[in-house]
Amino acid sequence: MFSFLDRILLTQGWHPQDRQYAVDRFHRLAESGQSRERVNTAYYRGFAELSRQWVMQQGNEWFTESAAEGTLFHKPVLEELEELRDTGTVIALVSGSFEACLTPIANAVGASHVLGSHPTTNGDIYTGQLQTRMIGRAKGEAATNLIEHLKLDPNLTRAYGDHPSDAALLRAVSEGVVVGNNSEMLRLAYREGWRVLPID
């Protein structure tokens, strides 16, 4: 989400230092103890008055560039998703991000369902408000509802998460997988019996 925001600001002609300051603002908010929900709200406020169609176009270009750089995907997770996709497994993206970022990613990994945040629009223009925020408990509820809607076997479900706000999602499935080295997530993995895919 932050690299996408940086691209938006670059396309709008922002100076590199100003772009860096704007993106770092969200890290500063998190480090000051603000919840991920508040950081998420502040993020989408920055899209107010932008054209949805234009932002979606930027999302496609951002994905193409990021994928080419090899920095977008966590390789072990991508390999597991490709294996699951090839066996016909239903893949869903559950994320606090939104359609501009998630749609091209879903197409790339073969995800048939995208459960993300939904910024409010007025016609083609983003208002800066959120209709749906997919953070924390909402992720677990969304996953549970999808499993029930598709009549999937809950004992054959898996989810990946890299932040403590993903805990509800991982608890909503039979196999939770922690991605990365977040210390709180590693403690949760130990306590909950979740598998860990570390980042070198």
PAZAPA-4460 file (N, C-alpha, C; in steps of 0.05 Angstrom, whole numbers, plus 32768, in hexadecimal, padded with zeros to 4 digits):
% residues 200
    n_x    n_y    n_z   ca_x   ca_y   ca_z    c_x    c_y    c_z   seq   type   mol
   8010   7FE8   8000   8000   8000   8000   8011   8019   8000     1      M     A
   8028   8018   800F   8038   8030   8011   8048   8035   7FF7     2      F     A
   8051   801F   7FEA   805F   8023   7FD1   804C   802D   7FBB     3      S     A
   8033   8025   7FBD   801F   802E   7FAA   801A   804C   7FAF     4      F     A
   8018   8054   7FC8   8014   8071   7FCE   802B   8081   7FC4     5      L     A
   8044   8076   7FC7   805B   8084   7FBD   8059   8089   7F9E     6      D     A
   804F   8075   7F90   804B   8077   7F73   8037   808D   7F6D     7      R     A
   8021   808E   7F7C   800C   80A2   7F77   8018   80BE   7F7A     8      I     A
   8028   80C1   7F90   8034   80DC   7F95   8048   80E3   7F7F     9      L     A
   8058   80CF   7F76   806B   80D3   7F61   805D   80DC   7F48    10      L     A
   8047   80CE   7F41   8038   80D5   7F28   802C   80F1   7F2A    11      T     A
   8026   80FA   7F43   801B   8114   7F47   8030   812A   7F47    12      Q     A
   804A   8122   7F45   805F   8135   7F44   806C   813D   7F5E    13      G     A
   8067   812E   7F73   8073   8134   7F8D   8091   8132   7F8D    14      W     A
   809F   8143   7F9B   80BC   8142   7F9E   80C2   8129   7FAF    15      H     A
   80D9   811B   7FA9   80E0   8102   7FB7   80E0   8105   7FD6    16      P     A
   80EA   811B   7FE0   80EB   811E   7FFD   80CE   8121   8009    17      Q     A
   80BD   812F   7FFA   80A2   8132   8004   8093   8118   8002    18      D     A
   8098   8108   7FED   808C   80EE   7FEB   8095   80DC   8003    19      R     A
   80AE   80DC   8008   80B9   80CC   801E   80AC   80D4   8039    20      Q     A
   80AA   80EE   803D   809E   80F8   8056   8081   80EF   8058    21      Y     A
   8072   80F0   8042   8055   80E9   8042   8052   80CB   8048    22      A     A
   8063   80BA   803B   8061   809D   803F   8069   8096   805B    23      V     A
   807F   80A3   8065   8089   809D   8080   8075   80A5   8095    24      D     A
   8063   80B7   808F   804F   80C0   80A2   803F   80A8   80AD    25      R     A
   8039   8095   809C   802A   807E   80A5   803A   806C   80B7    26      F     A
   8053   806A   80B2   8065   805B   80C5   8066   8069   80E0    27      H     A
   8068   8084   80DF   8068   8093   80F8   804F   8090   8107    28      R     A
   8038   8090   80F9   801F   808C   8107   801E   8071   8115    29      L     A
   8027   805C   8108   8027   8041   8114   803A   8040   812B    30      A     A
   8052   804C   8128   8066   804C   813E   805D   805C   8156    31      E     A
   804B   806F   8152   8041   807F   8168   802B   8071   8178    32      S     A
   8024   8059   816F   8010   8049   817D   7FF4   804A   8171    33      G     A
   7FF1   8058   815A   7FD7   8059   814D   7FD0   803D   8142    34      Q     A
   7FB7   8036   8144   7FAE   801C   813A   7FB0   801A   811C    35      S     A
   7FB1   8002   8112   7FB2   7FFE   80F5   7F98   8009   80E8    36      R     A
   7F82   8009   80F6   7F69   8014   80EC   7F6C   8032   80E7    37      E     A
   7F79   8040   80FA   7F7D   805D   80F7   7F90   8063   80E0    38      R     A
   7FA5   8053   80DE   7FB8   8057   80C9   7FAA   8053   80AE    39      V     A
   7F99   803E   80AD   7F8A   8037   8095   7F78   804F   808D    40      N     A
   7F6B   805A   80A0   7F58   8071   809B   7F68   8088   8090    41      T     A
   7F7F   808E   809C   7F8F   80A4   8093   7F99   80A0   8076    42      A     A
   7FA0   8087   8070   7FAA   8080   8055   7F95   8087   8040    43      Y     A
   7F7C   807D   8044   7F68   8081   802F   7F5E   809E   802D    44      Y     A
   7F62   80AD   8043   7F5B   80CA   8042   7F6C   80D8   802C    45      R     A
   7F84   80CE   8028   7F96   80DA   8014   7F8D   80D6   7FF7    46      G     A
   7F79   80C5   7FF3   7F6F   80C0   7FD7   7F57   80D2   7FD1    47      F     A
   7F4F   80E2   7FE4   7F38   80F3   7FDF   7F3C   8104   7FC6    48      A     A
   7F27   8106   7FB5   7F26   8116   7F9D   7F35   810A   7F86    49      E     A
   7F40   80F2   7F89   7F4E   80E5   7F73   7F3A   80D4   7F63    50      L     A
   7F3E   80D2   7F49   7F2D   80C2   7F38   7F32   80A4   7F3D    51      S     A
   7F1D   8095   7F42   7F20   8078   7F46   7F2C   806B   7F2D    52      R     A
   7F23   8073   7F16   7F2D   8067   7EFD   7F4B   806C   7EFA    53      Q     A
   7F54   8085   7F01   7F70   808B   7EFF   7F80   807B   7F14    54      W     A
   7F76   8079   7F2C   7F84   806A   7F41   7F86   804C   7F39    55      V     A
   7F71   8041   7F2D   7F72   8025   7F25   7F87   8022   7F0F    56      M     A
   7F89   8035   7EFD   7F9E   8033   7EE8   7FBA   8034   7EF5    57      Q     A
   7FBD   8045   7F09   7FD6   8047   7F17   7FDC   802C   7F25    58      Q     A
   7FC8   801F   7F2F   7FCB   8005   7F3C   7FD6   7FF0   7F2A    59      G     A
   7FCC   7FF0   7F11   7FD6   7FDC   7EFE   7FF4   7FE2   7EF7    60      N     A
   7FFA   7FFB   7EF4   8016   8002   7EED   8028   7FFD   7F05    61      E     A
   801F   8003   7F1D   802F   7FFE   7F35   8035   7FE0   7F37    62      W     A
   8020   7FCF   7F32   8024   7FB3   7F34   8038   7FA9   7F20    63      F     A
   8036   7FB2   7F07   8048   7FA9   7EF2   8065   7FB0   7EFA    64      T     A
   806A   7FC8   7F04   8085   7FD0   7F0B   808F   7FC1   7F24    65      E     A
   807E   7FBE   7F38   8086   7FB1   7F50   808C   7F93   7F4B    66      S     A
   807B   7F86   7F3B   807F   7F6A   7F35   8099   7F66   7F26    67      A     A
   809F   7F79   7F13   80B8   7F77   7F04   80D1   7F7A   7F15    68      A     A
   80CE   7F8B   7F2A   80E4   7F8F   7F3D   80E9   7F77   7F50    69      E     A
   80D4   7F66   7F51   80D7   7F4E   7F63   80D4   7F54   7F80    70      G     A
   80C7   7F6B   7F87   80C5   7F73   7FA3   80A9   7F70   7FAE    71      T     A
   8096   7F68   7F9D   807A   7F69   7FA5   8072   7F50   7FB6    72      L     A
   807B   7F39   7FAE   8072   7F20   7FBA   8087   7F14   7FCD    73      F     A
   807D   7F08   7FE2   808D   7EF7   7FF3   808F   7EDC   7FE6    74      H     A
   80A7   7ED4   7FDC   80A9   7EBD   7FCB   809E   7EA3   7FD6    75      K     A
   80A3   7E9C   7FEF   8097   7E83   7FF9   8079   7E83   7FF9    76      P     A
   806D   7E9A   7FFF   8050   7E9C   7FFF   8045   7E9A   7FE2    77      V     A
   8053   7EA7   7FD0   804B   7EA6   7FB4   804C   7E89   7FAA    78      L     A
   8061   7E7B   7FB1   8064   7E5F   7FA8   804D   7E4E   7FB3    79      E     A
   8046   7E52   7FCC   8030   7E43   7FD8   8015   7E4A   7FCB    80      E     A
   8011   7E64   7FC5   7FF8   7E6C   7FB7   7FF7   7E5F   7F9B    81      L     A
   800D   7E5F   7F8D   800D   7E53   7F73   8006   7E35   7F74    82      E     A
   8011   7E28   7F88   800C   7E0B   7F8B   7FEE   7E07   7F92    83      E     A
   7FE3   7E18   7FA4   7FC7   7E16   7FAB   7FB5   7E1B   7F93    84      L     A
   7FBC   7E30   7F84   7FAC   7E37   7F6C   7FAC   7E20   7F58    85      R     A
   7FC3   7E13   7F54   7FC5   7DFD   7F41   7FB5   7DE5   7F49    86      D     A
   7FAF   7DE2   7F63   7F9F   7DCC   7F6C   7F81   7DD3   7F6E    87      T     A
   7F7A   7DEB   7F64   7F5E   7DF3   7F64   7F54   7E00   7F7E    88      G     A
   7F66   7E07   7F90   7F5E   7E13   7FA9   7F53   7E2F   7FA5    89      T     A
   7F3E   7E36   7FB3   7F33   7E51   7FB3   7F46   7E64   7FC1    90      V     A
   7F4E   7E79   7FB3   7F61   7E8C   7FBF   7F52   7EA7   7FC1    91      I     A
   7F54   7EB3   7FD9   7F48   7ECD   7FDF   7F5D   7EDF   7FEA    92      A     A
   7F5D   7EF8   7FE2   7F6E   7F0D   7FEF   7F5D   7F1B   8004    93      L     A
   7F68   7F1C   801C   7F5A   7F2A   8032   7F6E   7F3F   803C    94      V     A
   7F68   7F58   8037   7F7C   7F6D   803B   7F70   7F88   8042    95      S     A
   7F7F   7F98   8051   7F78   7FB3   8056   7F7C   7FC5   803F    96      G     A
   7F8A   7FBB   802A   7F8E   7FCA   8012   7F74   7FCB   8002    97      S     A
   7F75   7FD7   7FEA   7F5C   7FDB   7FDA   7F60   7FD3   7FBD    98      F     A
   7F4B   7FD6   7FAE   7F4A   7FCA   7F93   7F61   7FD2   7F81    99      E     A
   7F6B   7FEA   7F83   7F80   7FF3   7F70   7F99   7FE1   7F73   100      A     A
   7F9F   7FD9   7F8B   7FB6   7FC8   7F90   7FAE   7FAA   7F8E   101      C     A
   7F96   7FA3   7F98   7F8F   7F87   7F9B   7F86   7F7A   7F80   102      L     A
   7F7A   7F89   7F6F   7F70   7F7D   7F56   7F86   7F71   7F45   103      T     A
   7F9C   7F80   7F3F   7FB1   7F73   7F30   7FBF   7F5C   7F3E   104      P     A
   7FC1   7F5E   7F59   7FCD   7F49   7F68   7FBC   7F30   7F67   105      I     A
   7FA1   7F34   7F69   7F8F   7F1D   7F68   7F91   7F0F   7F4D   106      A     A
   7F93   7F1F   7F38   7F96   7F13   7F1D   7FB0   7F03   7F1B   107      N     A
   7FC5   7F0D   7F27   7FDF   7F00   7F25   7FE0   7EE5   7F34   108      A     A
   7FD3   7EE4   7F4B   7FD5   7ECC   7F5C   7FBD   7EB9   7F58   109      V     A
   7FA9   7EC1   7F47   7F92   7EB1   7F43   7F7E   7EB1   7F59   110      G     A
   7F7C   7EC8   7F67   7F68   7ECA   7F7D   7F4D   7ED0   7F71   111      A     A
   7F39   7EC1   7F78   7F1E   7EC5   7F6E   7F0D   7ED7   7F7F   112      S     A
   7F17   7EDE   7F97   7F08   7EEF   7FA9   7F1B   7F04   7FB5   113      H     A
   7F12   7F1D   7FB6   7F22   7F33   7FC1   7F11   7F40   7FD7   114      V     A
   7F1B   7F3E   7FEF   7F0D   7F49   8006   7F1F   7F5F   8011   115      L     A
   7F1B   7F77   8008   7F2C   7F8D   8010   7F1D   7FA5   801B   116      G     A
   7F2B   7FBA   8021   7F1E   7FD3   8029   7F11   7FE0   8011   117      S     A
   7EFA   7FEE   8016   7EEC   7FFB   8000   7EE9   8018   8005   118      H     A
   7EFA   8029   7FF8   7EF7   8046   7FFB   7EDC   804F   7FEE   119      P     A
   7ED0   8062   7FFA   7EB7   806D   7FEF   7EBD   807F   7FD7   120      T     A
   7EAB   807E   7FC4   7EAE   808F   7FAC   7E95   80A0   7FA8   121      T     A
   7E98   80B6   7F9C   7E82   80C7   7F92   7E84   80C7   7F74   122      N     A
   7E76   80B6   7F67   7E7A   80B3   7F4A   7E95   80A5   7F46   123      G     A
   7EA7   80B2   7F38   7EC2   80A6   7F33   7ED6   80B1   7F47   124      D     A
   7ECE   80C1   7F5A   7EE1   80CF   7F6B   7EE1   80C3   7F88   125      I     A
   7EF9   80BD   7F92   7EFB   80B3   7FAD   7EF5   80CA   7FC0   126      Y     A
   7EE7   80C4   7FD6   7EDF   80D9   7FE9   7EF4   80DB   8000   127      T     A
   7F05   80C8   8003   7F18   80C8   8019   7F0D   80B9   8031   128      G     A
   7EF4   80AF   802F   7EE8   809F   8044   7EE8   8081   803D   129      Q     A
   7EE2   8071   8050   7EE1   8054   804C   7EC5   8049   804F   130      L     A
   7EBD   8039   803C   7EA3   802B   803F   7EA7   8011   804E   131      Q     A
   7EBD   8004   8049   7EC4   7FEB   8057   7EE2   7FEC   805E   132      T     A
   7EE8   7FE6   8077   7F04   7FE5   8080   7F0B   7FC8   8086   133      R     A
   7F1E   7FBC   8078   7F24   7FA0   807C   7F3E   7F9D   808D   134      M     A
   7F3A   7FA2   80A7   7F50   7FA2   80BA   7F47   7F92   80D2   135      I     A
   7F5A   7F84   80DF   7F55   7F77   80F8   7F3F   7F62   80F7   136      G     A
   7F2C   7F66   8109   7F16   7F53   810C   7F06   7F4F   80F3   137      R     A
   7F04   7F65   80E3   7EF5   7F64   80CA   7F01   7F4F   80B7   138      A     A
   7F1B   7F4A   80B8   7F27   7F36   80A6   7F1E   7F1A   80AE   139      K     A
   7F1D   7F14   80C8   7F14   7EFA   80D1   7EF6   7EF6   80CA   140      G     A
   7EE6   7F0B   80CD   7ECA   7F08   80C7   7EC6   7F04   80A9   141      E     A
   7ED5   7F13   8098   7ED2   7F10   807B   7EDA   7EF4   8072   142      A     A
   7EF0   7EEA   807E   7EF9   7ECF   8076   7EE4   7EBA   807E   143      A     A
   7ED9   7EBC   8096   7EC5   7EAA   80A0   7EAC   7EAA   808E   144      T     A
   7EA3   7EC3   8087   7E8C   7EC5   8076   7E90   7EB9   805A   145      N     A
   7EA8   7EBD   804F   7EAE   7EB2   8035   7EAF   7E93   8036   146      L     A
   7EBB   7E89   804B   7EBC   7E6B   804E   7EA0   7E60   804F   147      I     A
   7E8F   7E6D   805E   7E73   7E63   8061   7E64   7E67   8046   148      E     A
   7E68   7E7E   8039   7E5A   7E84   8020   7E61   7E6F   800A   149      H     A
   7E7B   7E68   8009   7E84   7E55   7FF5   7E81   7E38   7FFD   150      L     A
   7E78   7E35   8016   7E74   7E1A   8021   7E8E   7E0A   8020   151      K     A
   7EA4   7E17   8027   7EBE   7E0A   8028   7EC1   7DFA   8042   152      L     A
   7ED2   7DE5   8041   7ED8   7DD6   8059   7EEA   7DE7   806A   153      D     A
   7EE1   7DF0   8082   7EF1   7E02   8093   7F0B   7DF5   809C   154      P     A
   7F0C   7DDA   809B   7F24   7DCC   80A4   7F39   7DCB   808E   155      N     A
   7F33   7DD6   8076   7F46   7DD7   8060   7F4B   7DF4   8058   156      L     A
   7F4E   7E06   806B   7F51   7E22   8065   7F6C   7E2C   8071   157      T     A
   7F78   7E3F   8063   7F92   7E4A   806B   7F92   7E68   8067   158      R     A
   7FA0   7E76   8078   7FA3   7E93   8075   7FC0   7E9B   807C   159      A     A
   7FC9   7EB1   8070   7FE3   7EBC   8074   7FE0   7ED8   8080   160      Y     A
   7FF2   7EDE   8093   7FF1   7EF9   809F   800C   7F02   80A9   161      G     A
   8012   7F1C   80A8   802C   7F25   80B1   802B   7F3A   80C7   162      D     A
   8013   7F40   80D0   8010   7F56   80E4   7FFC   7F4C   80FA   163      H     A
   7FFF   7F56   8113   7FED   7F4D   8128   7FCF   7F52   8121   164      P     A
   7FCA   7F66   8110   7FAE   7F6B   8108   7FA3   7F55   80F6   165      S     A
   7FB4   7F42   80EE   7FAB   7F2B   80DE   7FA4   7F13   80EF   166      D     A
   7FA6   7F16   8109   7FA1   7EFF   811B   7F85   7EF4   8118   167      A     A
   7F71   7F06   8116   7F56   7EFC   8113   7F52   7EEC   80F9   168      A     A
   7F60   7EF4   80E4   7F5F   7EE5   80CB   7F6B   7EC9   80CE   169      L     A
   7F82   7EC8   80DB   7F8F   7EAE   80DE   7F7F   7E9B   80F1   170      L     A
   7F71   7EA7   8104   7F61   7E97   8116   7F47   7E8D   8109   171      R     A
   7F40   7E99   80F2   7F27   7E92   80E5   7F2A   7E7A   80D3   172      A     A
   7F43   7E70   80CF   7F48   7E59   80BE   7F55   7E43   80CD   173      V     A
   7F58   7E2C   80C0   7F63   7E15   80CE   7F82   7E16   80CF   174      S     A
   7F8F   7E24   80BC   7FAC   7E25   80BB   7FB4   7E42   80B8   175      E     A
   7FBF   7E4D   80CD   7FCA   7E68   80CC   7FE7   7E68   80C5   176      G     A
   7FF0   7E7B   80B5   800C   7E7C   80AD   8016   7E99   80B2   177      V     A
   802A   7E9C   80C2   8036   7EB6   80C8   804C   7EBB   80B4   178      V     A
   804B   7ED3   80A7   805F   7EDA   8093   8070   7EF1   809E   179      V     A
   808A   7EEC   809F   809C   7F02   80A9   80A5   7EFD   80C5   180      G     A
   80B2   7F12   80D0   80BF   7F10   80EA   80B4   7F23   80FF   181      N     A
   809B   7F2B   80FC   808F   7F3C   8110   808F   7F2D   812B   182      N     A
   809B   7F39   813F   809E   7F2B   8158   8084   7F23   8165   183      S     A
   8070   7F35   8164   8056   7F2E   8170   8049   7F17   8161   184      E     A
   804C   7F17   8146   8041   7F01   8136   804F   7EE6   813C   185      M     A
   806A   7EE8   8140   8079   7ECF   8146   8070   7EC4   8161   186      L     A
   806A   7ED5   8174   8060   7ECC   818E   8044   7EBF   818B   187      R     A
   8033   7ECC   817A   8019   7EC0   8175   801B   7EA6   8167   188      L     A
   802E   7EA3   8154   8032   7E8A   8146   8039   7E74   8159   189      A     A
   804B   7E7A   816C   8053   7E66   817F   803B   7E5D   8190   190      Y     A
   802C   7E71   8199   8015   7E6B   81AB   7FFE   7E5D   819C   191      R     A
   7FF9   7E65   8183   7FE3   7E5A   8174   7FEA   7E41   8164   192      E     A
   8004   7E3C   8161   800C   7E25   8150   800C   7E2B   8133   193      G     A
   8010   7E44   812C   8010   7E4C   8110   802B   7E47   8103   194      W     A
   802B   7E41   80EA   8044   7E3E   80DB   8050   7E5A   80D5   195      R     A
   806A   7E5B   80D2   8078   7E75   80CD   8088   7E73   80B3   196      V     A
   8084   7E87   80A2   8095   7E8B   808A   80A5   7EA4   808E   197      L     A
   80BD   7EA2   8098   80CD   7EBA   809F   80D7   7EC8   8086   198      P     A
   80DF   7EE1   808A   80EC   7EF1   8075   8109   7EF3   807C   199      I     A
   811A   7EEC   8069   8137   7EED   806E   8140   7F09   8074   200      D     A
***
